[in-house]
Amino acid sequence: MAGNEQGKPIIGVTMGDPAGVGPEVIVRTLAHADLFAHCRPLVIGDLGVFEEACRTVGIPLVVNPVPGPGFARFRYGTLDLLDLANVVPLPRSSRSLPAATGKAAGQALETAARMALKGEIEGVVSAPVDEPLLRAAGYPYATQADLLAALAGARHYGQLLVAGQLRLARVSGHRVLRKAVEAITRSSVVAAIKLAHRGTRMMGIAQPRIGVAGLSLPGPERARAAKLEQTAILPAIAAATQAGMLVTGPLAPALLLPSVAAGRFDVLVSMYHAQTQVPLKGVSFNPQPARWAPPAGAVLVTVGLPIIHAAPHHGPGREIAGQGTASEQALRQALLLAALMARVRRQSP
């Protein structure tokens, strides 16, 4: 198995788009000495890509190719790499072919998934890759989470967004408000509440306090919003409460962030995309509830898989790749969160 009760969990870190910022932010993340107090990171990707990434960011990590976790050093200053040797050593501009880079990213994720399913590693953190790259390589999935779910045979899963103290599940991911509202039903709200409950428990909170947003629509749509609260949101809250969950709502959307900052809730459920994205882009929380601070890095946690998966909540950043300026904060937070969930899983299998 990947670890024991005393050992730090081994977390597989996939390179994502090899022509994006993923390899650079992985190198930057492994330059944090304190990270190794929480986990044993095993990078999965291409040797040439990571040697180039070390040069790009100016951090001289020792890249240590290994055939498996048992050969890794897992110590500060070393980047232990399961080398797939799957990226042709061409100039960066030539690596922009979608099929080539998408295939390399997909192979890294497939390798990590199989290792996790076998118990060789205890979690997967995936650097970002865009959907068109995966599709060009023959992977018919919208996200890396969808690819992992297919490999694991999971049908019912979703993602929880985490930024500092802020944890968010959402009923609808539609960006168009009309379609988002159409997706709000009793069953969809119940599913989002269950996602929030299970995802927060994965992080070690035994009985999470869940705040559920109400529905606020402009002008003539107010009556429709009020009806949906009565027919969908309130019955869903009642069902979750009857199942033993600690659920409060519907809450006015404007009260969501202050409620979390005041320590009232461990996780929030929003009805649609804007209720989720505005707080993630705008704020995270300091220990002082009355103060706001920029988020350290938002993370997506996949809930409902037999394996642990976390990923930075940003794209591959090809427009800034090769400049060495991309921030590692989101990927670092994803690694720390995956390590935390692995430790929780050990205690509560």
N, C-alpha and C positions, 0 to 999 in steps of 0.2 A: 504494500500500500504506500501511498505518497507520504504519509507522515504517521506520527504516533502522538499520544497524549502530551508528550513533553516537547516534541520537535515542532519547529515553526512550519506552517503549511507551505507546500510547494505550489506556486501559482504560475501557470503558463501564460506568457505575454506574447500575443501574435503581432506581427509587424504591420498589419493593415496594408494600405496602398503603399508599395515600395517607392513610388514617385511622389508621395505626400509627406507630411510632417511626422507621421507615425514613428519611423525609425529615430528621428531626431529627438522627439519627446521621450521615447523610451530611454535613450542614452542619458538625457537630462534627468529623468526620474531615477535611474540607477546611480546617479552621482550624489544622491542623498544618502548619507551613511545611516541615518536613523531608520530608513526603510528596511534594512536587513535585520532590525530588531523585531520586526513584525512578520516577515515572510521570507521565503526563499524563491526569488524570481528566476524562472527559466524562460528565456526568450526563444521564440520559434520563428524562423525566417531564413534570410539569405546572408551568408558571411560577408560578401562584397558590399551589400547594402549597409550593413552595420559598421563595417570599417570606414566606409564613406561618411556615415552619419557622425561617427566620432571625430573625424577630421572637420566636418562642417560646423559642429557646435564647439569644437576646440576642447573636448574633454577626452583625455587619453586613457579611456578604459581599456583593460586587457580583454580582447574578445577571445573567449575560450570555447572553441567548437567541441561539442560533446555528442555522443551517440544516444544518451539518455540521462535522466535525472541522477542516476547513481554515479555518474562520472563528473558531476558538476562540483564546483568549489563553493558556491553560494557565499561569497565574501565580498565586502566592499572593495571597489576598484576593479572588479571583474564582471564582465558581461558573459554569463554562461549562455551558449547559443546552440540550440538544436538546428544545425545547418541543413536546410532543405535544398540548397544549391539550385534554386529555381528562378533566379532572375538573371537574364543575359547581361553581362557587363558592358552596357552601352552608355553613351552620354545620356544625361537626364532627359533631354528633349526627346530622345529616341525611345525612352521607356514610357512614353505617354500613350502607347497603343493600348486601348482598353482591354483587349483579350489577354495580352501578356501580363499586365499588372493585375488585372482582376483574377486571373488564374493563380498567380503567386499568392495573392491575399487569401483566396479561397482555400488553397492547399494548406496554408499555415493554420487557418481556422479549423479545417477538417482534422488536421493532425492533433491539434490541441483538444478538440472534442473527443476524439477516440482515446486519447491518453486519459482524459478526465473520466470517461465512461468506464475505463479499465481500472481506475483508481491510482494511476501512476502520478497524477497531479490532483490537487484538491480544488482547483478553480481555474477559470479562464478570464483573462482581461484582454480585450481585443482593441488594438489601435484602429482608427477609423478608415473606412473605405466606402465609396459611393455606390449606390445601387446600380447605375449604368455599367460600372466596371464588373460587378458580379454577373450581371446579365450577359455582358459581352463574352464572358468566359464560360457561359453555359449554366450558371447557377440561377434558377428562376425564383429568386427571393428578393424581397424588398429591403431586408436588413440582415445583418449578421446574426441577430437573434433568431430570425426565421430559419436561417441555414442551420443553426445549432439545434433548433427545435426539430427540424426534419431529420437530422442525424440521430437525435436522441429519441425520436418517435413520440414527441410531446405534442399534444393537440390543444391543450388549454393552457395558455401562458400569456403574459403581458409584461409591461415594463413600468418600473417605478423610477421616478426622477428624484435625485438626491443632490442637494447643494447646501453644504454646511448642515445646519439644524433643520433645513427645509426638506421634507419628503412629500412627494406628490404623485398621486395616481389620477388618471382622468378617464371619464366615461367615453368621450369621443375624441379621436385624433383629427377629425376633419377640420380643415382650415376655413372652409366656407361655413358661416354661421348657420345658414338655413339647413344644410346637411347635418351639421353638428346637433342641432336641436332635434332633427328627425331621429337621430340615433339614441336619444334619451328615452329609455323605457325602464320599467321596474326591473327587469332582468339585467339590463346593461348596468344600471346603477348598483345592483346587488353584486354583480361581477367585479366592478371597480372597487367596492368596499372590501370584498374578499381579497382582492389583489393587494390593497393597501395593508390589510391585516396580516396577510401571510408574508409579504415583503418586509414589513417592519419587524415581525417576529424573527425573520432570518437574520436580522441585525442585533438580536439579543434582547429585544423589548418583549417581555412575556405577554403582557396584556396592553397592547397599544391603544392610545386614546385617539379616536378617528374623528376629524371634523369634516363634514360634508357640505359643500357649497350649495347654495340655492341657485335659482335661475333668474337672472336679471336681463330682460330684453327691452329694447327701446320702443317708445311710442305705442303704436297700435298692437304690438306684440306682447304687451304686458299681461293681457288677459290670458294669452296662450301660456306664458311663463307660469302664471298662478295656477292654471289647470294642471300643467305638468308637475308642479311641485306636489299637488294633491294626488295625482294618479300614478306618479312614477317615483319621485324622490322620497316622499314621506312613507309610502308602503315599503320601499327598499330599506330605509332606515329601521323601520319597525321589524322587518324580517331579520336584519343583521343583529339587532338588539336581542330578539328572541333566541337567536343562535348563540348568544353569549358574548357578543362583541360590544365594546364600549364606543358607541357612536352618538354624535351630537349633530343636529342640523334640522332643517336647512339653514345655513349661515349666509348672511349678506356677503357677497364677494369682497366688499371693501374691508370686511372684518377678518378675512382669512389670515393675512400676514401678521397683523397685530396680535391675533390669537396665538399663533405659533411663537411669536417673539415673547409673549407673556408666559409661555410654558404651558398653555392649556391643552395643546394637542401634540402628538408624536408624528402624525401623518395627516395629510389633507386629501380629499377627493374633490376634484373640480369637474365641472360638467363638460367643458369643451376647451379647445386649444388655448385660446387667449387667456382664460383664467389661470392656466398653467404657465404659459410662457412669460407673461409680464413679470411675475415675481422672480422667475429664474434668471431673467436677463437683468433685473434691476437690483435685487438684494439677496444677501444672505444674512446671517445673524451673528452678532458678537455675544459674548457671555452677558453683557449688560442689555437687558431686553429693550430698553428705550432707544438704543442706538442701532443704526443700520450701517452695513459695510458691503463693499463689492464682494460677490461670490468668489470663493477660492477656486472653484471649478465644479461644474455640474457633471453628474454621472448618471448613466442609465443602468439599472439593475434588472436583469431578466428574472421574472418570478414564474414558477411553474415547470421548470426544467429539472431533470434529475442531477444536473451539474450546476455549479455556481458560475455565473457570468456577470461581469460588469464591464462597462465601456465608457470612454469619455463622451460627453454630450456635445460633440462638435464634429465637423467634417474633416476630410483629409488635408485640407489647406494646401492644395497644389500651388496656389498663387504665391505662397510664401515659402514653399519648400526649397531647400538649398541655401536659405539665407541664415539659418541657425538662430532665428528669432522667436520661434514658436514656444509658447508656454507649456510646461509639463504639468501644471497644477491639476488639471482634470484627470490625466492618466495616473498621476501619483495618488490622487484620491480614490480612483477606481481600484488600484492595487491594494491600498490600505483597507478599503471596504471589502474587497474579495477575501483578504486575509481574515478580517473580522468575521465574516460569514462562515468561513471554513472552521474557525475556532468554535463558533456557536454550533455548527453542525456536528462537530465532534462530541459536544456535550449533550446534544439532543438529536440523535440520528433519526 
